[in-house]
Amino acid sequence: MDVKAAAAACRESIDKCNAPEKNREFGKDHLHNMINKIESGEVSGDKAHRWLGYLQGVLVATGGTTLEDMKQVNLAS
């Protein structure tokens, strides 16, 4: 799986989710920061995959996307 491509695919879902704009653990600003670090390579390997799982979980839990959509992102990447 291309974790950078999967993270980039999550970016548009952030705007659709019901997460608060600012929150240290699951705010939209934090989610964007996580994606930026994955895409830049600052976070890579197993840690990037864990972060991607966290991102996807928050996005599904806050209504930004569906579990099925995230499965498709993972399969396509």
Secondary structure in CASP SS format (residue, H / E / C, confidence):
PFRMAT SS
TARGET T0000
AUTHOR 0000-0000-0000
METHOD secondary structure of the structure
MODEL  1
M C 1.00
D C 1.00
V H 1.00
K H 1.00
A H 1.00
A H 1.00
A H 1.00
A H 1.00
A H 1.00
C H 1.00
R H 1.00
E H 1.00
S H 1.00
I H 1.00
D H 1.00
K H 1.00
C C 1.00
N C 1.00
A C 1.00
P C 1.00
E C 1.00
K C 1.00
N C 1.00
R C 1.00
E C 1.00
F C 1.00
G C 1.00
K H 1.00
D H 1.00
H H 1.00
L H 1.00
H H 1.00
N H 1.00
M H 1.00
I H 1.00
N H 1.00
K H 1.00
I H 1.00
E H 1.00
S H 1.00
G C 1.00
E C 1.00
V C 1.00
S C 1.00
G H 1.00
D H 1.00
K H 1.00
A H 1.00
H H 1.00
R H 1.00
W H 1.00
L H 1.00
G H 1.00
Y H 1.00
L H 1.00
Q H 1.00
G H 1.00
V H 1.00
L H 1.00
V H 1.00
A H 1.00
T C 1.00
G C 1.00
G C 1.00
T C 1.00
T C 1.00
L H 1.00
E H 1.00
D H 1.00
M H 1.00
K H 1.00
Q H 1.00
V H 1.00
N H 1.00
L H 1.00
A H 1.00
S C 1.00
END
